């Protein structure tokens, strides 16, 4: 099994060194997309794995600071023409993009599965959720409306308009390589901005595919550019003076770095960070339904979701019967390649992710927890980055398995004596992305949504990701900045308000007045 093979970390290092020496050395090369066409030429590259086989399938080019600057300049050159484009034409492009992506969802899903590892149905699901924002943006004529006030003073009218902020940088994570880019770039483009998208270098092909779909739909060259890269590329986007706003989704330490660095350079920033999502199960809950929800929300997409349930908070005497039901269900899960229709969960994305996630499980017992189901001991054929699902009981704050974001198929159970204790536990956590409560009592549900200090709340819904007409984002260290992702708040982020005061006096009314205007 995994421990009989060479170290995953060592393998990754060797693969990276190979790519750095020869960008064309292993399989297909994923190029940048700048000013309407693909661009190569980067001196550095990184491996892109097929997580189901553990083999390097492609190489992705890593942009230098100069290459990123070129993409930013292309976006700046396209800005004036794009912001002057009629809203009717922008809307037409949004409709065309939606149709292209919807018709070719199986093709895009295969790309996502090949590089991320998630099962095809999950890949298609994330594309569908991304399309919700495209649909929302087709109403941009409504979303970009201003306000007008007639006769604010004698003969004076005032109106407020929304205008694009300019060139924006969108930095997206590996876990949703299609959905999160569509959350960001669609609103930014609809609002009249131009975009430089920097996707995760772990699964970058989906972003290039989406950029080419936009081009096919009629988006002018330079409006949407894709550059691949690492910290070198990110830092150029955070400091380049032509970039006016930065949108990011990723881990909390990086989100904080993105926020502080970009803000220090005068940019508008929204940076969504990590999570530790709790699901409270009350004594009156339907335990079979709660067990189904916990398994689905904890282990779907191999737990590589910022909205995954990673902690079940069992109130009163619910823990033992709930654990029994969860254990029964996880034993029936089918884990395998994402392309296999029988698979319910695929591999983790990289060898480093595999070692890190397994480390939390193997270290939990030494911290005083009880490993009920040890997924690290499940055996798989081949060299893929597979691990089984894990269930850990008697978890408490202060344990690494509780305090840190694992981002893998590991579910912890914390036992508490009362509703109030559950609320105190969750409200004291540094993360506040999402939470859920399972109960049959309306009063408890209403109190929970009132008491809990978390940005997104589910009541008998384990993963409360808002539909496209609302916005996504948490509180505390799950969000740096003031605005949430996609939906109405996203249009606020990607536009600036401009106030225009108008007066058309008769020439005879003109006079000098050094006082402060009051009417």
C-alpha positions in Angstrom: 0.0 0.0 0.0 1.0 3.6 0.4 3.8 3.0 2.9 5.5 0.4 0.6 6.0 3.0 -2.1 8.6 5.7 -2.3 7.6 8.8 -0.3 4.9 10.8 -2.1 6.7 14.0 -1.0 10.0 12.8 -2.6 8.1 11.8 -5.8 6.6 15.2 -6.0 9.9 16.9 -5.5 11.5 14.9 -8.3 8.6 15.6 -10.6 8.8 19.3 -9.9 12.5 19.3 -10.5 12.0 17.5 -13.8 9.4 20.1 -14.9 11.6 23.0 -13.8 14.5 21.7 -16.0 12.4 20.9 -19.0 9.0 22.6 -19.4 8.2 20.3 -22.3 9.4 17.2 -20.6 6.2 15.4 -19.5 3.0 15.2 -21.5 0.8 18.0 -22.6 2.0 21.6 -21.8 -0.7 23.9 -20.4 0.0 27.4 -21.7 -1.2 30.8 -20.6 -4.1 32.6 -22.4 -3.4 36.2 -23.0 -5.0 38.8 -25.3 -7.2 36.2 -26.9 -4.7 33.4 -27.6 -2.5 30.8 -26.0 1.0 31.8 -25.0 4.0 29.7 -24.2 7.6 30.5 -23.6 7.8 30.4 -19.8 11.1 29.1 -18.5 9.6 27.3 -15.5 6.9 24.7 -15.2 5.3 22.4 -12.6 3.8 18.9 -12.8 0.1 18.4 -13.1 -0.9 15.0 -11.8 -3.6 12.6 -12.7 -4.5 11.9 -9.0 -6.2 8.6 -9.8 -2.9 7.1 -11.2 -0.4 9.2 -9.3 1.4 9.9 -12.5 2.4 13.3 -14.0 0.0 13.8 -16.9 0.9 17.3 -17.9 3.2 20.3 -17.3 1.8 23.7 -16.5 3.9 26.8 -17.4 4.8 29.1 -14.5 4.7 32.8 -15.4 7.5 35.1 -14.5 6.7 38.5 -13.1 7.3 40.0 -16.5 4.9 37.6 -18.2 2.2 38.5 -15.6 2.8 42.1 -16.2 2.3 41.5 -19.9 -1.1 40.0 -19.2 -2.0 42.9 -17.0 -1.1 45.3 -19.7 -3.3 43.4 -22.2 -6.2 43.7 -19.8 -5.5 47.4 -19.3 -5.4 48.0 -23.1 -8.7 46.2 -23.5 -10.4 48.1 -20.6 -11.5 51.3 -22.4 -13.2 49.5 -25.2 -14.9 46.9 -23.0 -16.2 49.3 -20.4 -17.7 51.3 -23.4 -19.4 48.2 -24.7 -23.2 48.3 -24.4 -24.9 46.4 -21.6 -27.0 44.7 -24.3 -23.9 43.2 -26.0 -22.4 42.2 -22.6 -25.7 40.4 -21.8 -25.7 38.6 -25.1 -22.2 37.3 -24.4 -23.3 36.0 -21.0 -26.2 34.1 -22.6 -23.8 32.6 -25.2 -21.3 31.6 -22.6 -24.0 29.9 -20.5 -25.2 27.9 -23.6 -21.6 26.9 -24.5 -20.7 25.7 -21.1 -24.1 24.0 -20.5 -23.9 22.1 -23.8 -20.3 21.0 -23.2 -20.5 20.3 -19.5 -19.4 16.6 -20.0 -16.2 17.8 -21.7 -15.4 20.3 -19.0 -16.2 17.8 -16.3 -13.8 15.3 -17.8 -11.0 18.0 -17.6 -11.9 18.7 -14.0 -11.9 15.0 -13.0 -8.6 14.3 -14.8 -6.7 17.0 -12.9 -8.6 17.2 -9.6 -9.7 13.6 -9.1 -13.3 14.2 -8.1 -16.0 11.9 -9.6 -17.6 13.1 -12.8 -21.0 13.7 -11.3 -19.4 16.0 -8.7 -17.5 17.8 -11.4 -20.7 18.3 -13.4 -22.3 19.6 -10.2 -19.7 22.3 -9.6 -20.1 23.4 -13.2 -23.9 23.7 -12.6 -23.3 25.8 -9.5 -20.9 28.1 -11.5 -23.5 28.5 -14.2 -25.9 29.9 -11.5 -23.7 33.0 -11.4 -23.6 33.3 -15.2 -27.4 33.2 -15.1 -27.4 35.8 -12.4 -25.1 38.0 -14.5 -27.4 38.0 -17.5 -29.5 40.4 -15.5 -26.7 42.9 -15.4 -28.9 45.7 -16.7 -30.8 45.5 -13.5 -27.7 44.9 -11.3 -25.9 48.0 -12.7 -28.7 50.4 -12.3 -27.9 53.7 -10.7 -30.1 56.2 -8.8 -31.5 59.6 -9.7 -32.9 62.4 -7.5 -34.6 65.3 -9.2 -34.6 68.8 -7.7 -32.3 67.9 -4.9 -31.8 71.7 -4.6 -33.4 74.4 -6.7 -32.6 73.5 -10.3 -30.1 70.8 -9.2 -30.4 67.1 -10.0 -28.2 64.4 -8.5 -27.6 60.9 -9.9 -25.4 58.0 -8.9 -23.9 55.6 -11.4 -21.9 52.4 -11.2 -18.7 52.0 -13.1 -16.1 49.2 -13.3 -13.1 49.4 -11.0 -10.6 48.6 -13.9 -8.3 45.6 -14.2 -9.0 43.0 -11.6 -7.1 39.9 -10.5 -8.9 36.7 -9.7 -6.9 34.0 -7.8 -8.7 30.7 -7.5 -8.2 27.5 -5.6 -7.7 23.9 -6.7 -10.8 22.4 -5.2 -13.3 24.0 -7.6 -11.4 24.7 -10.8 -14.5 25.5 -12.8 -17.0 26.9 -10.2 -14.9 29.5 -8.4 -13.5 31.1 -11.6 -17.1 31.4 -12.8 -18.1 33.0 -9.5 -15.4 35.7 -10.0 -14.8 36.4 -13.6 -18.4 36.4 -14.8 -19.4 39.2 -12.5 -16.2 41.2 -13.0 -16.6 41.0 -16.8 -20.4 41.8 -16.8 -19.6 44.9 -14.7 -17.2 46.2 -17.4 -13.9 45.2 -15.9 -11.1 43.3 -17.5 -9.6 40.3 -15.8 -6.3 38.4 -15.2 -7.2 35.0 -13.8 -4.6 33.0 -11.9 -5.9 29.5 -11.3 -4.4 26.9 -9.1 -1.3 25.4 -10.8 -2.5 21.9 -9.5 -5.5 21.8 -11.9 -5.3 24.7 -14.4 -6.8 23.4 -17.6 -10.4 24.2 -16.8 -9.6 28.0 -16.6 -8.1 28.0 -20.1 -11.1 26.1 -21.4 -13.5 28.6 -19.8 -11.5 31.5 -21.3 -11.7 30.0 -24.7 -15.5 29.5 -24.2 -15.8 33.3 -23.4 -13.8 34.1 -26.6 -16.0 31.8 -28.6 -19.0 33.7 -27.2 -17.6 37.0 -28.6 -15.6 38.4 -25.7 -12.9 40.7 -27.1 -9.2 39.8 -26.8 -7.6 41.0 -23.5 -10.8 41.2 -21.5 -10.1 37.8 -19.9 -6.6 36.6 -19.6 -5.3 33.4 -17.8 -1.8 33.2 -16.3 -0.5 30.2 -14.5 2.0 30.5 -11.8 3.1 30.3 -8.2 4.0 33.0 -5.6 5.9 34.9 -8.2 2.8 35.4 -10.3 0.6 36.1 -7.3 3.0 38.8 -5.9 3.1 40.6 -9.2 -0.7 40.7 -9.3 -0.8 42.0 -5.7 1.7 44.8 -6.3 1.2 45.8 -10.0 -0.3 49.3 -10.0 -2.5 48.6 -13.0 -4.5 46.0 -10.9 -7.2 47.8 -9.0 -8.9 44.9 -7.2 -8.1 41.3 -6.1 -10.4 38.5 -5.4 -9.1 35.3 -3.8 -10.3 31.9 -2.4 -8.0 29.6 -0.5 -6.5 28.8 2.9 -6.7 31.4 5.8 -2.9 32.1 6.0 -2.7 32.8 2.3 -6.0 34.8 2.4 -4.6 37.0 5.1 -1.4 37.5 3.1 -3.3 38.4 0.0 -5.5 40.8 1.9 -2.7 42.6 3.7 -0.3 42.8 0.7 -2.9 43.9 -1.8 -4.5 46.4 0.6 -1.1 47.9 1.4 -0.8 48.6 -2.4 -4.1 50.4 -2.5 -6.2 47.7 -4.0 -9.8 46.7 -3.2 -9.6 43.1 -1.8 -11.9 40.2 -1.0 -10.1 37.2 0.3 -12.0 34.1 1.4 -10.1 31.8 3.8 -10.4 28.4 5.4 -13.1 26.7 7.5 -13.9 24.3 10.2 -17.6 23.6 9.7 -19.7 22.2 12.6 -22.9 20.2 12.3 -24.9 20.1 15.5 -27.1 17.1 16.0 -29.8 17.7 18.7 -31.4 14.8 20.7 -34.7 15.2 18.8 -33.1 15.0 15.3 -33.8 12.2 12.8 -30.6 10.3 13.4 -30.8 8.4 10.1 -31.2 11.6 8.2 -28.4 13.3 10.2 -26.1 10.3 9.5 -26.8 10.5 5.8 -26.1 14.2 5.8 -22.9 13.9 7.8 -21.5 11.2 5.5 -22.5 13.2 2.4 -21.1 16.5 3.6 -17.9 15.2 5.2 -16.7 12.8 2.5 -18.0 14.3 -0.8 -15.2 15.4 -3.1 -12.8 13.6 -0.7 -13.5 16.4 1.9 -11.7 18.9 -0.3 -14.4 21.6 0.1 -14.3 24.7 2.2 -18.0 24.0 3.1 -17.5 20.4 4.0 -18.7 19.3 7.4 -15.6 18.4 9.4 -17.0 18.3 12.9 -20.2 16.7 14.2 -21.3 18.2 17.5 -23.4 15.5 19.2 -25.6 16.9 21.9 -26.7 14.9 24.9 -26.9 11.1 24.3 -26.9 11.3 20.5 -23.2 10.4 19.9 -23.2 6.6 20.2 -26.2 5.9 18.1 -25.1 8.5 15.5 -21.6 7.1 15.3 -23.0 3.7 14.8 -25.1 4.9 11.9 -22.2 6.8 10.3 -19.9 3.8 10.7 -22.4 1.6 9.0 -22.7 4.0 6.0 -19.0 4.7 5.5 -18.4 0.9 5.2 -20.5 0.9 2.0 -18.8 3.8 0.2 -17.1 3.1 -3.1 -13.8 4.9 -3.5 -12.0 4.8 -6.8 -11.1 6.8 -10.0 -13.4 9.7 -10.7 -14.0 8.4 -14.2 -15.5 5.1 -12.8 -19.3 5.5 -12.6 -19.3 3.3 -9.6 -17.0 5.6 -7.6 -18.6 7.8 -5.0 -15.3 9.4 -3.9 -12.1 9.9 -5.8 -8.5 10.5 -4.7 -6.9 13.6 -3.1 -5.3 16.0 -5.5 -1.5 15.6 -4.8 0.9 13.3 -2.9 1.5 16.1 -0.4 -2.2 16.4 0.3 -2.4 12.6 0.9 0.5 12.6 3.4 -0.9 15.7 5.2 -4.5 14.3 5.6 -3.3 10.8 6.7 -1.0 12.5 9.2 -4.0 14.0 11.0 -5.6 10.6 11.4 -2.5 8.8 12.5 -1.8 11.5 15.1 -5.3 11.8 16.5 -5.0 8.9 19.0 -1.9 10.3 20.6 -3.8 13.4 21.3 -6.5 11.4 23.2 -9.1 10.9 20.5 -10.5 7.6 19.4 -10.1 6.6 15.8 -13.4 4.7 15.0 -12.7 4.3 11.3 -9.1 4.6 10.0 -9.1 5.3 6.3 -5.4 5.3 6.2 -5.4 1.5 6.5 -7.6 1.0 3.4 -5.6 -0.5 0.6 -5.9 0.6 -3.1 -4.3 -0.7 -6.2 -1.9 1.5 -8.2 -0.1 4.7 -7.3 -3.1 7.0 -7.0 -3.5 9.5 -4.2 -6.3 7.5 -2.5 -7.2 7.3 1.2 -10.2 5.9 2.9 -12.7 7.9 4.9 -11.9 8.4 8.6 -14.2 8.9 11.6 -12.7 10.1 14.9 -14.6 10.3 18.2 -13.9 12.1 21.5 -12.3 15.0 19.7 -11.8 18.2 21.7 -10.5 21.8 21.1 -6.7 21.9 21.4 -6.2 18.8 19.3 -4.8 19.4 15.9 -7.5 17.3 14.3 -10.0 19.8 15.7 -8.2 23.1 15.5 -6.8 22.9 12.0 -8.5 22.7 8.6 -7.8 19.2 7.3 -9.3 19.5 3.8 -9.7 15.7 3.5 -12.2 12.9 4.2 -11.9 13.1 8.0 -14.9 13.6 10.2 -14.5 14.4 13.9 -17.1 14.0 16.6 -17.2 16.3 19.6 -19.6 15.4 22.5 -21.3 18.1 24.4 -24.0 18.1 27.1 -26.3 20.8 25.9 -27.4 23.2 23.1 -25.7 26.1 24.9 -22.4 24.2 25.1 -22.6 23.5 21.4 -23.1 27.2 20.6 -20.2 28.2 22.8 -17.9 25.7 21.1 -18.7 26.9 17.6 -18.7 30.6 18.5 -15.2 30.3 20.0 -13.7 28.8 16.9 -11.5 31.0 14.7 -13.3 29.9 11.6 -16.9 30.9 10.8 -17.6 29.8 7.2 -20.6 27.5 7.5 -22.5 25.5 10.1 -25.7 23.4 10.3 -28.1 22.2 13.0 -30.3 19.1 12.7 -33.4 19.2 14.8 -37.2 18.7 14.5 -37.9 21.7 16.8 -38.6 25.0 15.2 -37.7 27.0 18.3 -34.3 25.4 18.5 -33.7 26.1 14.8 -34.7 29.7 15.2 -32.5 30.2 18.3 -29.6 28.6 16.5 -29.7 30.9 13.5 -29.9 33.9 15.9 -27.2 32.7 18.3 -24.5 31.4 16.1 -21.7 33.6 14.9 -21.1 32.0 11.4 -21.7 33.5 8.0 -23.8 30.7 6.4 -26.2 28.5 8.4 -28.1 25.4 7.4 -31.2 24.1 9.2 -31.4 20.4 8.4 -29.2 21.3 5.4 -25.6 20.2 5.9 -23.8 22.3 3.3 -25.6 25.7 3.2 -24.0 27.2 0.0 -26.4 30.0 -1.2 -28.0 29.9 -4.5 -26.8 32.3 -7.2 -29.2 35.1 -6.2 -27.5 35.4 -2.8 -23.8 35.8 -1.9 -21.2 33.4 -0.5 -18.9 34.0 2.4 -18.1 33.5 6.1 -17.1 35.6 9.1 -14.0 35.8 11.3 -10.9 34.2 9.8 -12.9 32.7 7.0 -13.1 36.2 5.3 -10.8 39.1 4.9 -12.5 42.1 3.4 -16.1 43.4 3.5 -17.8 41.8 0.6 -18.9 38.2 -0.1 -18.5 36.2 -3.3 -20.8 36.2 -6.4 -24.4 37.4 -6.3 -25.4 40.9 -5.4 -22.4 41.7 -3.2 -20.1 40.7 -6.0 -21.5 43.5 -8.2 -20.8 45.9 -5.3 -17.2 44.6 -5.2 -16.5 45.0 -8.9 -18.0 48.4 -9.3 -17.4 51.9 -8.0 -20.2 54.4 -7.4 -19.8 57.9 -8.9 -22.0 60.8 -7.9 -22.9 63.4 -10.5 -24.6 66.7 -9.5 -26.1 68.7 -12.4 -27.4 72.2 -12.8 -28.3 74.2 -15.9 -28.6 77.8 -14.8 -29.5 80.8 -17.0 -26.4 82.9 -17.7 -28.0 85.8 -15.8 -28.1 83.7 -12.6 -24.4 83.3 -12.4 -22.7 84.9 -9.4 -19.7 84.5 -7.1 -20.5 82.9 -3.7 -17.6 81.8 -1.4 -19.9 80.2 1.1 -20.5 76.5 1.5 -23.3 75.4 -0.8 -26.5 74.4 1.1 -29.3 74.5 -1.5 
